[in-house]
Amino acid sequence: MKKYIIKLICVLSAVLLILADQLSKAWISANLKGHENIVWIPGVFELEYLENRGAAFSSFTGKQAFLISISVLVVIFAIIEFVRIPDTKRYIPMHGAFALLIAGAIGNMIDRIAQGYVVDFFYFVPINFPRFNVADICVTLAVPVFIVLFFKVYSEEETAFLFSFKNK
């Protein structure tokens, strides 16, 4: 059991992030759909209900089957790689990054499958930034963590097990 504690903590964290994503979207849908935005910081930050029928920045609008297929492949691939990560302290950041990626992908995939769109709601007013949600935050945090890990923290030898499907 001790050997798998890192993975267990990351899986539980991913489940909690998915729950936070889904509960926040449910609350936003129930309270903001068809209503005024909730202004948290006037002129800076608001909650605004938006049905995103595409991907990031509304790209691939109307291509739900494609987006669901890509999401399923990303989740399967990420889970396979997550399982392969060594269960040592050295790889805790990598476990965490994969947990974030998986949680974000699953959170938005649930919306696409259940509703045909993703509910976005965080809105930064001054830069008119595209609306986003908790799942988007997870994926957005995972990407720079992966970049730092692969280019600054781990050597090539330490990550050779990833993305390699050769028999050992």
N, C-alpha and C positions, 0 to 999 in steps of 0.2 A: 504494500500500500504506500509506504513512504516514497518508493521509487516514482510513483505516479502523482504525487501531491501537486507538483507544478502544473501538470496537465489538468488535474481536477480543478484547481483554483482558476485556471484560465478558462476552462469550459464553463464553470459556474459564473465567472465574470462575463463571458459572452452571452450566456442565458440572461443575466441581469440587464445587460445592455440592450438585448433584443426586447425584453420586457419594457424597459424604459422607452425605447423607440416606439413600440406599439401602443403603450399606454399614453404617451404624449400625443401621438397621432390621433388616437381615439378621443382624447380630451379636446384637441384642437378641432377635430371634425364636429364634435357635439356642441362646442361653444363658439366657434368662429365661422363655420360654413354659413354664408349668407349674412354675416354680421360685420360690424366695424372691426378694424384691427385693434389689438390691445397694444397700447403704446407704453413701453417700459421706460425708455429714455427718449423724450421728445426730440425728433429730428435725427435720432441716432439709431435706435433699436426698437423694432416692433415684432409682434406676432401677427402673421397674416396667412390665412388659409389659401393654399394653392394646390390644385390637382395637376401634378406633373406627369404627363403622358409620354415623356421621353426619359432620357438619362441626364447626365450632368449638363447643366445649362440648357436643358430641354432638347438636347441632341437626340436623334433617332425617334422623334415624336411619331407616335402611332405604330411603332415597331415592337409591340409588346411580346410577341412570340420570340423574336430575336433576342430581346433584352432578358426575357425569362431564361432562354436557353443559355445565354452567356453567363447569367447569374448562377444557374445550376452547375455549369462547368467550373466556374471560379470557386464555388463552395466545395465541390467534390475535390478539385485539385488542392485547394487550401487545406482541407481536412486531411488528405493523404499526406501532405508535406508536414502538417502539424504533428501528426502521429509519429513521423520519422525523426523529429527533433530529439536530440539526446536529453534525457531528464537530469540535467545538471544545472547548477547555479549559473554557469557561464551562458546558458542559453535561455534564461528567464526572459530577457528582452525580446528574443525571437518568438517565444511562446506568446508573449503579450501582443506582439504585432500581428501574428496570425489570428489570435482571438479577436482583435479589433476588426481585421479584414473580414473574417467569417461572420461576426455579429452584424457588421454593416451590410454585407451582401445579403444575408438572410433577412434582415429587417426590411429592406426595400423589396426583396423578392416576394415576401409575404404580401405586401401591398399590391404588387403587380399581378400576382395570381388571384388574390381575393377581390380586387377592385378594378383592375385594368389601368391603374395609375398609382403614383406615389404621392402621399400627402407631404408637402413641404410647408414650412411655416416660419422659420427664423429669418428675419429680414433686417439687413443693415442699410438704413435709409441714405446716408450721405453718399455712398458709392453705388447705390442702386444695385447691390450685389444680389445675384440670383438667390431665391429662397432655398432653404435647405432644412434638414432634419437631423435627428440624433444618429441615424444610420449613416448619413453622409459624413457626419463628424468622425465617426469611427473609421471609415475608409480613409478620410482625409488625414487623420492622425497616423494611420498605419503606414501610408506611403512614405512620408519622410523618415519614420522610424526604420523602415526597411532600407532606405537609402543610406542612412547613417550606419546601420548595422553592417550592410554589405560592403560599404566603401571605407569605413573607419574603424569598426570594432572587430569584425571577424576576418581572419585570413581566408584565402581561397581554399586552403586545406580544411578549415573549420566548417565551410559551407558546401563542401564537395558532395555530401550526402543529399543535398537538396536538388530537385529537378533532374535527378539522375535515376534512370530506371533500369540500370544494368544489374544483372545478378551478381551478388558478391560471393 
